[in-house]
Amino acid sequence: MSHTQKVKSSGRFGARYGKLVRTLSSSIESKQRKRQKCPHCKKSGVKRLASGIWKCPKCEAKFASAAYYLDQ
């Protein structure tokens, strides 16, 4: 089983770590994997390369921001 209805993608942890930790983890992961809007060209499509490093494939801009999702 890869996910559950209550904690979504964090269901892979099973009964470990507690519900609060799994819920917070799930919300961060869902925000992180969404397409973000580029602050330079304003187009959607920025991807996370590493923790705090982002790159826009449209305008080739590489910049630093928050670790999990862009600050806007």
Phi and psi restraints in degrees (range 20) as a CNS / XPLOR table:
assign (resid 1 and name C) (resid 2 and name N)
       (resid 2 and name CA) (resid 2 and name C) 1.0 -96.9 20.0 2
assign (resid 2 and name N) (resid 2 and name CA)
       (resid 2 and name C) (resid 3 and name N) 1.0 -23.3 20.0 2
assign (resid 2 and name C) (resid 3 and name N)
       (resid 3 and name CA) (resid 3 and name C) 1.0 -153.4 20.0 2
assign (resid 3 and name N) (resid 3 and name CA)
       (resid 3 and name C) (resid 4 and name N) 1.0 163.5 20.0 2
assign (resid 3 and name C) (resid 4 and name N)
       (resid 4 and name CA) (resid 4 and name C) 1.0 -126.6 20.0 2
assign (resid 4 and name N) (resid 4 and name CA)
       (resid 4 and name C) (resid 5 and name N) 1.0 169.3 20.0 2
assign (resid 4 and name C) (resid 5 and name N)
       (resid 5 and name CA) (resid 5 and name C) 1.0 -71.1 20.0 2
assign (resid 5 and name N) (resid 5 and name CA)
       (resid 5 and name C) (resid 6 and name N) 1.0 -37.2 20.0 2
assign (resid 5 and name C) (resid 6 and name N)
       (resid 6 and name CA) (resid 6 and name C) 1.0 -77.4 20.0 2
assign (resid 6 and name N) (resid 6 and name CA)
       (resid 6 and name C) (resid 7 and name N) 1.0 -43.8 20.0 2
assign (resid 6 and name C) (resid 7 and name N)
       (resid 7 and name CA) (resid 7 and name C) 1.0 -113.0 20.0 2
assign (resid 7 and name N) (resid 7 and name CA)
       (resid 7 and name C) (resid 8 and name N) 1.0 9.4 20.0 2
assign (resid 7 and name C) (resid 8 and name N)
       (resid 8 and name CA) (resid 8 and name C) 1.0 51.9 20.0 2
assign (resid 8 and name N) (resid 8 and name CA)
       (resid 8 and name C) (resid 9 and name N) 1.0 -120.1 20.0 2
assign (resid 8 and name C) (resid 9 and name N)
       (resid 9 and name CA) (resid 9 and name C) 1.0 -69.7 20.0 2
assign (resid 9 and name N) (resid 9 and name CA)
       (resid 9 and name C) (resid 10 and name N) 1.0 -18.3 20.0 2
assign (resid 9 and name C) (resid 10 and name N)
       (resid 10 and name CA) (resid 10 and name C) 1.0 -80.3 20.0 2
assign (resid 10 and name N) (resid 10 and name CA)
       (resid 10 and name C) (resid 11 and name N) 1.0 1.6 20.0 2
assign (resid 10 and name C) (resid 11 and name N)
       (resid 11 and name CA) (resid 11 and name C) 1.0 -64.4 20.0 2
assign (resid 11 and name N) (resid 11 and name CA)
       (resid 11 and name C) (resid 12 and name N) 1.0 -16.3 20.0 2
assign (resid 11 and name C) (resid 12 and name N)
       (resid 12 and name CA) (resid 12 and name C) 1.0 -65.6 20.0 2
assign (resid 12 and name N) (resid 12 and name CA)
       (resid 12 and name C) (resid 13 and name N) 1.0 -17.3 20.0 2
assign (resid 12 and name C) (resid 13 and name N)
       (resid 13 and name CA) (resid 13 and name C) 1.0 -82.0 20.0 2
assign (resid 13 and name N) (resid 13 and name CA)
       (resid 13 and name C) (resid 14 and name N) 1.0 -10.3 20.0 2
assign (resid 13 and name C) (resid 14 and name N)
       (resid 14 and name CA) (resid 14 and name C) 1.0 67.9 20.0 2
assign (resid 14 and name N) (resid 14 and name CA)
       (resid 14 and name C) (resid 15 and name N) 1.0 -136.7 20.0 2
assign (resid 14 and name C) (resid 15 and name N)
       (resid 15 and name CA) (resid 15 and name C) 1.0 -88.7 20.0 2
assign (resid 15 and name N) (resid 15 and name CA)
       (resid 15 and name C) (resid 16 and name N) 1.0 4.6 20.0 2
assign (resid 15 and name C) (resid 16 and name N)
       (resid 16 and name CA) (resid 16 and name C) 1.0 -81.3 20.0 2
assign (resid 16 and name N) (resid 16 and name CA)
       (resid 16 and name C) (resid 17 and name N) 1.0 156.1 20.0 2
assign (resid 16 and name C) (resid 17 and name N)
       (resid 17 and name CA) (resid 17 and name C) 1.0 75.7 20.0 2
assign (resid 17 and name N) (resid 17 and name CA)
       (resid 17 and name C) (resid 18 and name N) 1.0 -12.7 20.0 2
assign (resid 17 and name C) (resid 18 and name N)
       (resid 18 and name CA) (resid 18 and name C) 1.0 91.5 20.0 2
assign (resid 18 and name N) (resid 18 and name CA)
       (resid 18 and name C) (resid 19 and name N) 1.0 156.4 20.0 2
assign (resid 18 and name C) (resid 19 and name N)
       (resid 19 and name CA) (resid 19 and name C) 1.0 -68.8 20.0 2
assign (resid 19 and name N) (resid 19 and name CA)
       (resid 19 and name C) (resid 20 and name N) 1.0 -40.0 20.0 2
assign (resid 19 and name C) (resid 20 and name N)
       (resid 20 and name CA) (resid 20 and name C) 1.0 -62.1 20.0 2
assign (resid 20 and name N) (resid 20 and name CA)
       (resid 20 and name C) (resid 21 and name N) 1.0 -46.0 20.0 2
assign (resid 20 and name C) (resid 21 and name N)
       (resid 21 and name CA) (resid 21 and name C) 1.0 -63.9 20.0 2
assign (resid 21 and name N) (resid 21 and name CA)
       (resid 21 and name C) (resid 22 and name N) 1.0 -42.0 20.0 2
assign (resid 21 and name C) (resid 22 and name N)
       (resid 22 and name CA) (resid 22 and name C) 1.0 -67.2 20.0 2
assign (resid 22 and name N) (resid 22 and name CA)
       (resid 22 and name C) (resid 23 and name N) 1.0 -36.1 20.0 2
assign (resid 22 and name C) (resid 23 and name N)
       (resid 23 and name CA) (resid 23 and name C) 1.0 -67.2 20.0 2
assign (resid 23 and name N) (resid 23 and name CA)
       (resid 23 and name C) (resid 24 and name N) 1.0 -45.4 20.0 2
assign (resid 23 and name C) (resid 24 and name N)
       (resid 24 and name CA) (resid 24 and name C) 1.0 -63.1 20.0 2
assign (resid 24 and name N) (resid 24 and name CA)
       (resid 24 and name C) (resid 25 and name N) 1.0 -42.0 20.0 2
assign (resid 24 and name C) (resid 25 and name N)
       (resid 25 and name CA) (resid 25 and name C) 1.0 -61.0 20.0 2
assign (resid 25 and name N) (resid 25 and name CA)
       (resid 25 and name C) (resid 26 and name N) 1.0 -41.9 20.0 2
assign (resid 25 and name C) (resid 26 and name N)
       (resid 26 and name CA) (resid 26 and name C) 1.0 -65.2 20.0 2
assign (resid 26 and name N) (resid 26 and name CA)
       (resid 26 and name C) (resid 27 and name N) 1.0 -41.6 20.0 2
assign (resid 26 and name C) (resid 27 and name N)
       (resid 27 and name CA) (resid 27 and name C) 1.0 -67.3 20.0 2
assign (resid 27 and name N) (resid 27 and name CA)
       (resid 27 and name C) (resid 28 and name N) 1.0 -38.8 20.0 2
assign (resid 27 and name C) (resid 28 and name N)
       (resid 28 and name CA) (resid 28 and name C) 1.0 -65.4 20.0 2
assign (resid 28 and name N) (resid 28 and name CA)
       (resid 28 and name C) (resid 29 and name N) 1.0 -44.1 20.0 2
assign (resid 28 and name C) (resid 29 and name N)
       (resid 29 and name CA) (resid 29 and name C) 1.0 -63.6 20.0 2
assign (resid 29 and name N) (resid 29 and name CA)
       (resid 29 and name C) (resid 30 and name N) 1.0 -38.8 20.0 2
assign (resid 29 and name C) (resid 30 and name N)
       (resid 30 and name CA) (resid 30 and name C) 1.0 -68.0 20.0 2
assign (resid 30 and name N) (resid 30 and name CA)
       (resid 30 and name C) (resid 31 and name N) 1.0 -38.6 20.0 2
assign (resid 30 and name C) (resid 31 and name N)
       (resid 31 and name CA) (resid 31 and name C) 1.0 -67.4 20.0 2
assign (resid 31 and name N) (resid 31 and name CA)
       (resid 31 and name C) (resid 32 and name N) 1.0 -39.1 20.0 2
assign (resid 31 and name C) (resid 32 and name N)
       (resid 32 and name CA) (resid 32 and name C) 1.0 -66.1 20.0 2
assign (resid 32 and name N) (resid 32 and name CA)
       (resid 32 and name C) (resid 33 and name N) 1.0 -35.8 20.0 2
assign (resid 32 and name C) (resid 33 and name N)
       (resid 33 and name CA) (resid 33 and name C) 1.0 -87.7 20.0 2
assign (resid 33 and name N) (resid 33 and name CA)
       (resid 33 and name C) (resid 34 and name N) 1.0 -6.2 20.0 2
assign (resid 33 and name C) (resid 34 and name N)
       (resid 34 and name CA) (resid 34 and name C) 1.0 -72.7 20.0 2
assign (resid 34 and name N) (resid 34 and name CA)
       (resid 34 and name C) (resid 35 and name N) 1.0 156.2 20.0 2
assign (resid 34 and name C) (resid 35 and name N)
       (resid 35 and name CA) (resid 35 and name C) 1.0 -76.1 20.0 2
assign (resid 35 and name N) (resid 35 and name CA)
       (resid 35 and name C) (resid 36 and name N) 1.0 127.3 20.0 2
assign (resid 35 and name C) (resid 36 and name N)
       (resid 36 and name CA) (resid 36 and name C) 1.0 -98.0 20.0 2
assign (resid 36 and name N) (resid 36 and name CA)
       (resid 36 and name C) (resid 37 and name N) 1.0 160.3 20.0 2
assign (resid 36 and name C) (resid 37 and name N)
       (resid 37 and name CA) (resid 37 and name C) 1.0 -92.4 20.0 2
assign (resid 37 and name N) (resid 37 and name CA)
       (resid 37 and name C) (resid 38 and name N) 1.0 131.3 20.0 2
assign (resid 37 and name C) (resid 38 and name N)
       (resid 38 and name CA) (resid 38 and name C) 1.0 -70.3 20.0 2
assign (resid 38 and name N) (resid 38 and name CA)
       (resid 38 and name C) (resid 39 and name N) 1.0 131.1 20.0 2
assign (resid 38 and name C) (resid 39 and name N)
       (resid 39 and name CA) (resid 39 and name C) 1.0 -72.8 20.0 2
assign (resid 39 and name N) (resid 39 and name CA)
       (resid 39 and name C) (resid 40 and name N) 1.0 -16.1 20.0 2
assign (resid 39 and name C) (resid 40 and name N)
       (resid 40 and name CA) (resid 40 and name C) 1.0 -89.9 20.0 2
assign (resid 40 and name N) (resid 40 and name CA)
       (resid 40 and name C) (resid 41 and name N) 1.0 -53.3 20.0 2
assign (resid 40 and name C) (resid 41 and name N)
       (resid 41 and name CA) (resid 41 and name C) 1.0 -104.6 20.0 2
assign (resid 41 and name N) (resid 41 and name CA)
       (resid 41 and name C) (resid 42 and name N) 1.0 -4.3 20.0 2
assign (resid 41 and name C) (resid 42 and name N)
       (resid 42 and name CA) (resid 42 and name C) 1.0 64.7 20.0 2
assign (resid 42 and name N) (resid 42 and name CA)
       (resid 42 and name C) (resid 43 and name N) 1.0 16.9 20.0 2
assign (resid 42 and name C) (resid 43 and name N)
       (resid 43 and name CA) (resid 43 and name C) 1.0 -96.7 20.0 2
assign (resid 43 and name N) (resid 43 and name CA)
       (resid 43 and name C) (resid 44 and name N) 1.0 150.7 20.0 2
assign (resid 43 and name C) (resid 44 and name N)
       (resid 44 and name CA) (resid 44 and name C) 1.0 -81.1 20.0 2
assign (resid 44 and name N) (resid 44 and name CA)
       (resid 44 and name C) (resid 45 and name N) 1.0 135.9 20.0 2
assign (resid 44 and name C) (resid 45 and name N)
       (resid 45 and name CA) (resid 45 and name C) 1.0 146.3 20.0 2
assign (resid 45 and name N) (resid 45 and name CA)
       (resid 45 and name C) (resid 46 and name N) 1.0 5.1 20.0 2
assign (resid 45 and name C) (resid 46 and name N)
       (resid 46 and name CA) (resid 46 and name C) 1.0 -68.3 20.0 2
assign (resid 46 and name N) (resid 46 and name CA)
       (resid 46 and name C) (resid 47 and name N) 1.0 134.9 20.0 2
assign (resid 46 and name C) (resid 47 and name N)
       (resid 47 and name CA) (resid 47 and name C) 1.0 -116.8 20.0 2
assign (resid 47 and name N) (resid 47 and name CA)
       (resid 47 and name C) (resid 48 and name N) 1.0 152.4 20.0 2
assign (resid 47 and name C) (resid 48 and name N)
       (resid 48 and name CA) (resid 48 and name C) 1.0 -87.7 20.0 2
assign (resid 48 and name N) (resid 48 and name CA)
       (resid 48 and name C) (resid 49 and name N) 1.0 122.2 20.0 2
assign (resid 48 and name C) (resid 49 and name N)
       (resid 49 and name CA) (resid 49 and name C) 1.0 -86.8 20.0 2
assign (resid 49 and name N) (resid 49 and name CA)
       (resid 49 and name C) (resid 50 and name N) 1.0 -44.6 20.0 2
assign (resid 49 and name C) (resid 50 and name N)
       (resid 50 and name CA) (resid 50 and name C) 1.0 -153.5 20.0 2
assign (resid 50 and name N) (resid 50 and name CA)
       (resid 50 and name C) (resid 51 and name N) 1.0 -176.8 20.0 2
assign (resid 50 and name C) (resid 51 and name N)
       (resid 51 and name CA) (resid 51 and name C) 1.0 -62.1 20.0 2
assign (resid 51 and name N) (resid 51 and name CA)
       (resid 51 and name C) (resid 52 and name N) 1.0 108.1 20.0 2
assign (resid 51 and name C) (resid 52 and name N)
       (resid 52 and name CA) (resid 52 and name C) 1.0 86.3 20.0 2
assign (resid 52 and name N) (resid 52 and name CA)
       (resid 52 and name C) (resid 53 and name N) 1.0 0.3 20.0 2
assign (resid 52 and name C) (resid 53 and name N)
       (resid 53 and name CA) (resid 53 and name C) 1.0 -114.9 20.0 2
assign (resid 53 and name N) (resid 53 and name CA)
       (resid 53 and name C) (resid 54 and name N) 1.0 124.8 20.0 2
assign (resid 53 and name C) (resid 54 and name N)
       (resid 54 and name CA) (resid 54 and name C) 1.0 -125.0 20.0 2
assign (resid 54 and name N) (resid 54 and name CA)
       (resid 54 and name C) (resid 55 and name N) 1.0 152.2 20.0 2
assign (resid 54 and name C) (resid 55 and name N)
       (resid 55 and name CA) (resid 55 and name C) 1.0 -142.0 20.0 2
assign (resid 55 and name N) (resid 55 and name CA)
       (resid 55 and name C) (resid 56 and name N) 1.0 135.3 20.0 2
assign (resid 55 and name C) (resid 56 and name N)
       (resid 56 and name CA) (resid 56 and name C) 1.0 -96.9 20.0 2
assign (resid 56 and name N) (resid 56 and name CA)
       (resid 56 and name C) (resid 57 and name N) 1.0 120.8 20.0 2
assign (resid 56 and name C) (resid 57 and name N)
       (resid 57 and name CA) (resid 57 and name C) 1.0 -73.3 20.0 2
assign (resid 57 and name N) (resid 57 and name CA)
       (resid 57 and name C) (resid 58 and name N) 1.0 -18.5 20.0 2
assign (resid 57 and name C) (resid 58 and name N)
       (resid 58 and name CA) (resid 58 and name C) 1.0 -77.3 20.0 2
assign (resid 58 and name N) (resid 58 and name CA)
       (resid 58 and name C) (resid 59 and name N) 1.0 -52.1 20.0 2
assign (resid 58 and name C) (resid 59 and name N)
       (resid 59 and name CA) (resid 59 and name C) 1.0 -105.0 20.0 2
assign (resid 59 and name N) (resid 59 and name CA)
       (resid 59 and name C) (resid 60 and name N) 1.0 4.2 20.0 2
assign (resid 59 and name C) (resid 60 and name N)
       (resid 60 and name CA) (resid 60 and name C) 1.0 60.6 20.0 2
assign (resid 60 and name N) (resid 60 and name CA)
       (resid 60 and name C) (resid 61 and name N) 1.0 21.9 20.0 2
assign (resid 60 and name C) (resid 61 and name N)
       (resid 61 and name CA) (resid 61 and name C) 1.0 -80.3 20.0 2
assign (resid 61 and name N) (resid 61 and name CA)
       (resid 61 and name C) (resid 62 and name N) 1.0 134.7 20.0 2
assign (resid 61 and name C) (resid 62 and name N)
       (resid 62 and name CA) (resid 62 and name C) 1.0 -120.2 20.0 2
assign (resid 62 and name N) (resid 62 and name CA)
       (resid 62 and name C) (resid 63 and name N) 1.0 129.2 20.0 2
assign (resid 62 and name C) (resid 63 and name N)
       (resid 63 and name CA) (resid 63 and name C) 1.0 -149.9 20.0 2
assign (resid 63 and name N) (resid 63 and name CA)
       (resid 63 and name C) (resid 64 and name N) 1.0 167.9 20.0 2
assign (resid 63 and name C) (resid 64 and name N)
       (resid 64 and name CA) (resid 64 and name C) 1.0 -106.3 20.0 2
assign (resid 64 and name N) (resid 64 and name CA)
       (resid 64 and name C) (resid 65 and name N) 1.0 144.9 20.0 2
assign (resid 64 and name C) (resid 65 and name N)
       (resid 65 and name CA) (resid 65 and name C) 1.0 -156.0 20.0 2
assign (resid 65 and name N) (resid 65 and name CA)
       (resid 65 and name C) (resid 66 and name N) 1.0 -154.8 20.0 2
assign (resid 65 and name C) (resid 66 and name N)
       (resid 66 and name CA) (resid 66 and name C) 1.0 -65.0 20.0 2
assign (resid 66 and name N) (resid 66 and name CA)
       (resid 66 and name C) (resid 67 and name N) 1.0 161.4 20.0 2
assign (resid 66 and name C) (resid 67 and name N)
       (resid 67 and name CA) (resid 67 and name C) 1.0 -68.0 20.0 2
assign (resid 67 and name N) (resid 67 and name CA)
       (resid 67 and name C) (resid 68 and name N) 1.0 -42.2 20.0 2
assign (resid 67 and name C) (resid 68 and name N)
       (resid 68 and name CA) (resid 68 and name C) 1.0 -106.8 20.0 2
assign (resid 68 and name N) (resid 68 and name CA)
       (resid 68 and name C) (resid 69 and name N) 1.0 -31.0 20.0 2
assign (resid 68 and name C) (resid 69 and name N)
       (resid 69 and name CA) (resid 69 and name C) 1.0 -152.3 20.0 2
assign (resid 69 and name N) (resid 69 and name CA)
       (resid 69 and name C) (resid 70 and name N) 1.0 158.2 20.0 2
assign (resid 69 and name C) (resid 70 and name N)
       (resid 70 and name CA) (resid 70 and name C) 1.0 -69.9 20.0 2
assign (resid 70 and name N) (resid 70 and name CA)
       (resid 70 and name C) (resid 71 and name N) 1.0 141.1 20.0 2
assign (resid 70 and name C) (resid 71 and name N)
       (resid 71 and name CA) (resid 71 and name C) 1.0 -82.2 20.0 2
assign (resid 71 and name N) (resid 71 and name CA)
       (resid 71 and name C) (resid 72 and name N) 1.0 126.3 20.0 2
